[in-house]
Amino acid sequence: MRKVMKFGGTSVKDAQMMRRVVELVSKERADGHEVVCVASAVRGVTNALVKMVTPPPKEKDVDGHVDKLEALHHQIAGELFGDPE
């Protein structure tokens, strides 16, 4: 049987929650299911993207938002995969 599992927001908000998603998907696979996993934005990302464009921002404001999003994703990746160096 094929299962589609969708995760986003709070369920992928940090490395700990992403590990939980992996556990859930792995369990379904171990139970013999073919799993299609859909991951959407990490908690807060959609709101941050909206803030970037409404009202029309100054370039420095957009850069600040991008820097914060980049830092968030680097932090999560570092916790999941270790130091990229």
C-alpha positions as CSV (number, residue, x, y, z in Angstrom):
1,M,0.0,0.0,0.0
2,R,1.2,3.5,-0.8
3,K,1.0,6.2,1.8
4,V,1.4,10.0,1.3
5,M,2.7,11.7,4.4
6,K,2.9,15.5,4.5
7,F,4.9,17.5,7.0
8,G,5.3,21.2,7.5
9,G,5.3,24.0,10.1
10,T,5.6,22.8,13.6
11,S,6.3,19.1,12.6
12,V,9.5,20.3,10.9
13,K,10.4,23.3,13.1
14,D,13.8,22.0,14.2
15,A,16.2,19.1,14.0
16,Q,14.4,17.1,16.8
17,M,11.1,17.3,15.0
18,M,12.7,16.4,11.7
19,R,14.2,13.3,13.3
20,R,10.7,12.4,14.5
21,V,9.4,12.7,10.9
22,V,12.2,10.3,9.8
23,E,11.1,7.9,12.6
24,L,7.4,8.0,11.4
25,V,8.3,7.5,7.8
26,S,10.7,4.7,8.6
27,K,8.1,2.9,10.7
28,E,5.6,3.1,7.8
29,R,8.3,1.7,5.4
30,A,9.2,-1.1,7.9
31,D,5.5,-2.0,8.0
32,G,5.7,-2.5,4.2
33,H,4.2,0.7,2.9
34,E,5.6,2.6,0.0
35,V,5.9,6.2,1.3
36,V,5.7,9.4,-0.5
37,C,6.9,12.1,1.8
38,V,6.0,15.8,1.2
39,A,7.8,18.4,3.2
40,S,6.7,22.0,3.2
41,A,8.1,25.1,4.9
42,V,9.7,25.0,8.4
43,R,7.6,26.8,11.0
44,G,7.7,30.5,10.5
45,V,9.1,30.5,7.0
46,T,5.8,31.3,5.2
47,N,5.1,34.2,7.5
48,A,8.7,35.5,7.0
49,L,8.3,35.3,3.2
50,V,5.0,37.3,3.4
51,K,6.8,39.9,5.6
52,M,9.5,40.3,2.9
53,V,7.0,41.6,0.4
54,T,4.3,43.4,2.3
55,P,4.4,46.4,2.3
56,P,7.0,46.7,-0.4
57,P,10.2,46.5,1.7
58,K,13.5,48.2,1.4
59,E,16.3,46.1,0.1
60,K,18.1,46.0,3.5
61,D,15.0,44.7,5.1
62,V,14.7,41.9,2.7
63,D,18.4,41.0,3.2
64,G,17.7,40.8,7.0
65,H,14.8,38.4,6.5
66,V,16.9,36.3,4.1
67,D,19.8,36.2,6.6
68,K,17.4,35.0,9.3
69,L,15.9,32.3,7.1
70,E,19.4,31.2,6.0
71,A,20.6,31.0,9.6
72,L,17.5,29.0,10.7
73,H,18.1,26.4,7.9
74,H,21.9,26.3,8.6
75,Q,21.2,25.6,12.3
76,I,18.8,22.8,11.5
77,A,21.1,21.3,9.0
78,G,24.0,21.5,11.4
79,E,22.1,19.7,14.1
80,L,21.0,17.0,11.7
81,F,24.3,16.5,9.8
82,G,27.0,18.0,11.9
83,D,29.4,20.8,11.2
84,P,29.6,21.4,7.4
85,E,33.4,22.1,7.7
